[in-house]
Amino acid sequence: MKRFLHTLVACSALAMSFALVSCASKQEQTVKDDVKPSTVDVDKMTAKTAQEIVDDMRIGWNLGNTLDAWIDGQGGLESETCWQQPKTTKEMFTALKKAGFNAVRVPITWHNHLIDDKLTVDPAWLSRSKEVVDMAIGEGLYVIINIHHDTAPSEDFEEGRGYYPSEAGKEKSLRFVTRVWEQIAANFNNEYDEHLVFELLNEPRLVGHEREWWYDANHPDCAASQKIVNELEEACIATIRKSGGANAQRFIMLPGYVAQPWAAMADSFVMPSDSAEGRLIISVHMYDPWSFAGENPGEVEFTDEAKAGQKNTFEALNNHFVKNGVPVIIGECGATNKNNLAAREEWYRYYFETSKRNGLTAFIWDNGSVEVGEDGNVAEHYGFYNRTAQTFYFPTLLKAALDGIAAGEKTE
């Protein structure tokens, strides 16, 4: 969870990305030379539209602060619990499915699991990531995996630290994202049908910039950065499609700058070219309005004005994308706990009803943090599901969300 305020790519960039992929020797890759033959019906995959998949997801949940967790200098499988969340188990997904969830987003961080200067991902990390994905898919859930906390701290980042969407950082960024997606695509391919979705990047942004968390259409740095994001994402798509098999038709999610809705709807955002037709989904994050959903201390009441602002954004996404055949997933949403349960219930019901009415599917962000401390700090308390007890911290919030979806579906 992070803060929000309310073209085709140049041929030279694509050529660079293809060259980087093709020149890697077999010894440099952790891709599988013995790629398994497809166990899925690709024709059946292609029979479903992206909007049908988004609608079928209905409501999603984030396995937050888990496979995306990282600490400088710490790699290995122990990173899964380094942000105080429990090790992921099959029972978690069983209970989520039973409770009404039809999809999970599994954020994954990669830069802390590279084992050499060839940007090779630790095979043990790939194996564990696959194990978690298989648990969820085994329960009949859709699963989204991505590149998560890999945004570099500045454009002077070290090779392999991640990516930074500026002109100065573009070359190293292209190398990182295409190399990582090459390996993800090789390990997640022919065993997975449309229930596995790839999300290219998470909240791509200029870390440390005055507009890090806010896309400003009038700021030249924002437009320039969004252009680099466009280039990175098109190179990632080409890498995934090149892996062939089921990935040639895999559904792919992509955000604009910092995953802000209005950035995706800005003139500077360009849908990338794709060898597969109709397989792209827009990814946005909406903790809206921030004054209620995230700001510390912010507002504790969900006002009519806040509802109007939410409704405006949902309708804008519908008009800009959904009505033009491009579906939208809200990959992260939530309202931090401010000891204001009744207002949060109202927020969840309205949010999920109005987003569903506009053809959007939303995923609840869950970082496991629940209680407001004695200091009264209400930031980042997005705990939703008790992963040890397989219960919900605030059952009425889940009911409000599900009731909202049911109401939104009736008005479609």
ChimeraX attribute file (.defattr): number of C-alpha atoms within 10 A of each C-alpha:
attribute: neighborCount
match mode: 1-to-1
recipient: residues
	/A:1	18
	/A:2	14
	/A:3	18
	/A:4	22
	/A:5	13
	/A:6	18
	/A:7	13
	/A:8	13
	/A:9	20
	/A:10	12
	/A:11	10
	/A:12	9
	/A:13	18
	/A:14	19
	/A:15	11
	/A:16	15
	/A:17	25
	/A:18	18
	/A:19	12
	/A:20	15
	/A:21	16
	/A:22	9
	/A:23	9
	/A:24	12
	/A:25	8
	/A:26	10
	/A:27	8
	/A:28	13
	/A:29	18
	/A:30	19
	/A:31	19
	/A:32	12
	/A:33	9
	/A:34	6
	/A:35	14
	/A:36	13
	/A:37	11
	/A:38	14
	/A:39	13
	/A:40	16
	/A:41	13
	/A:42	19
	/A:43	10
	/A:44	10
	/A:45	16
	/A:46	19
	/A:47	9
	/A:48	13
	/A:49	18
	/A:50	23
	/A:51	22
	/A:52	11
	/A:53	18
	/A:54	20
	/A:55	18
	/A:56	13
	/A:57	22
	/A:58	22
	/A:59	24
	/A:60	26
	/A:61	23
	/A:62	23
	/A:63	23
	/A:64	23
	/A:65	25
	/A:66	24
	/A:67	28
	/A:68	23
	/A:69	22
	/A:70	25
	/A:71	10
	/A:72	6
	/A:73	6
	/A:74	12
	/A:75	18
	/A:76	14
	/A:77	16
	/A:78	12
	/A:79	22
	/A:80	24
	/A:81	17
	/A:82	18
	/A:83	17
	/A:84	14
	/A:85	20
	/A:86	15
	/A:87	16
	/A:88	19
	/A:89	14
	/A:90	15
	/A:91	16
	/A:92	19
	/A:93	26
	/A:94	18
	/A:95	18
	/A:96	23
	/A:97	18
	/A:98	10
	/A:99	15
	/A:100	14
	/A:101	21
	/A:102	21
	/A:103	30
	/A:104	26
	/A:105	27
	/A:106	24
	/A:107	23
	/A:108	25
	/A:109	21
	/A:110	28
	/A:111	25
	/A:112	23
	/A:113	22
	/A:114	19
	/A:115	15
	/A:116	11
	/A:117	9
	/A:118	16
	/A:119	23
	/A:120	20
	/A:121	22
	/A:122	18
	/A:123	16
	/A:124	12
	/A:125	20
	/A:126	17
	/A:127	12
	/A:128	15
	/A:129	21
	/A:130	15
	/A:131	14
	/A:132	19
	/A:133	23
	/A:134	18
	/A:135	18
	/A:136	27
	/A:137	18
	/A:138	13
	/A:139	18
	/A:140	15
	/A:141	24
	/A:142	24
	/A:143	24
	/A:144	23
	/A:145	23
	/A:146	23
	/A:147	24
	/A:148	22
	/A:149	22
	/A:150	24
	/A:151	24
	/A:152	23
	/A:153	16
	/A:154	16
	/A:155	19
	/A:156	11
	/A:157	16
	/A:158	12
	/A:159	17
	/A:160	26
	/A:161	19
	/A:162	26
	/A:163	32
	/A:164	29
	/A:165	30
	/A:166	21
	/A:167	13
	/A:168	11
	/A:169	18
	/A:170	20
	/A:171	18
	/A:172	20
	/A:173	27
	/A:174	27
	/A:175	24
	/A:176	25
	/A:177	25
	/A:178	24
	/A:179	24
	/A:180	24
	/A:181	22
	/A:182	22
	/A:183	22
	/A:184	23
	/A:185	24
	/A:186	23
	/A:187	21
	/A:188	19
	/A:189	24
	/A:190	20
	/A:191	16
	/A:192	21
	/A:193	23
	/A:194	21
	/A:195	18
	/A:196	25
	/A:197	21
	/A:198	25
	/A:199	25
	/A:200	23
	/A:201	27
	/A:202	25
	/A:203	24
	/A:204	28
	/A:205	27
	/A:206	25
	/A:207	17
	/A:208	10
	/A:209	12
	/A:210	9
	/A:211	15
	/A:212	18
	/A:213	22
	/A:214	20
	/A:215	27
	/A:216	16
	/A:217	14
	/A:218	8
	/A:219	10
	/A:220	10
	/A:221	17
	/A:222	25
	/A:223	20
	/A:224	14
	/A:225	23
	/A:226	28
	/A:227	23
	/A:228	24
	/A:229	30
	/A:230	25
	/A:231	24
	/A:232	30
	/A:233	25
	/A:234	25
	/A:235	26
	/A:236	25
	/A:237	26
	/A:238	21
	/A:239	25
	/A:240	26
	/A:241	19
	/A:242	17
	/A:243	21
	/A:244	15
	/A:245	22
	/A:246	27
	/A:247	27
	/A:248	20
	/A:249	22
	/A:250	28
	/A:251	25
	/A:252	24
	/A:253	25
	/A:254	27
	/A:255	29
	/A:256	31
	/A:257	32
	/A:258	28
	/A:259	28
	/A:260	24
	/A:261	25
	/A:262	20
	/A:263	22
	/A:264	25
	/A:265	15
	/A:266	17
	/A:267	11
	/A:268	19
	/A:269	20
	/A:270	18
	/A:271	19
	/A:272	18
	/A:273	16
	/A:274	15
	/A:275	12
	/A:276	15
	/A:277	11
	/A:278	18
	/A:279	20
	/A:280	27
	/A:281	26
	/A:282	23
	/A:283	25
	/A:284	27
	/A:285	25
	/A:286	28
	/A:287	26
	/A:288	23
	/A:289	22
	/A:290	20
	/A:291	20
	/A:292	25
	/A:293	29
	/A:294	26
	/A:295	21
	/A:296	17
	/A:297	13
	/A:298	14
	/A:299	16
	/A:300	20
	/A:301	18
	/A:302	20
	/A:303	15
	/A:304	9
	/A:305	10
	/A:306	17
	/A:307	16
	/A:308	10
	/A:309	14
	/A:310	21
	/A:311	17
	/A:312	13
	/A:313	17
	/A:314	22
	/A:315	18
	/A:316	16
	/A:317	25
	/A:318	21
	/A:319	12
	/A:320	16
	/A:321	18
	/A:322	19
	/A:323	12
	/A:324	9
	/A:325	15
	/A:326	19
	/A:327	28
	/A:328	29
	/A:329	25
	/A:330	21
	/A:331	26
	/A:332	23
	/A:333	25
	/A:334	28
	/A:335	27
	/A:336	28
	/A:337	24
	/A:338	26
	/A:339	14
	/A:340	13
	/A:341	15
	/A:342	13
	/A:343	16
	/A:344	24
	/A:345	21
	/A:346	17
	/A:347	27
	/A:348	25
	/A:349	22
	/A:350	23
	/A:351	26
	/A:352	27
	/A:353	24
	/A:354	24
	/A:355	25
	/A:356	25
	/A:357	22
	/A:358	23
	/A:359	24
	/A:360	25
	/A:361	25
	/A:362	28
	/A:363	24
	/A:364	26
	/A:365	25
	/A:366	24
	/A:367	21
	/A:368	23
	/A:369	19
	/A:370	21
	/A:371	16
	/A:372	16
	/A:373	8
	/A:374	6
	/A:375	6
	/A:376	12
	/A:377	15
	/A:378	21
	/A:379	18
	/A:380	22
	/A:381	21
	/A:382	24
	/A:383	22
	/A:384	25
	/A:385	25
	/A:386	18
	/A:387	20
	/A:388	13
	/A:389	11
	/A:390	15
	/A:391	15
	/A:392	17
	/A:393	16
	/A:394	15
	/A:395	12
	/A:396	15
	/A:397	20
	/A:398	21
	/A:399	16
	/A:400	21
	/A:401	23
	/A:402	21
	/A:403	17
	/A:404	23
	/A:405	25
	/A:406	17
	/A:407	18
	/A:408	21
	/A:409	18
	/A:410	10
	/A:411	11
	/A:412	9
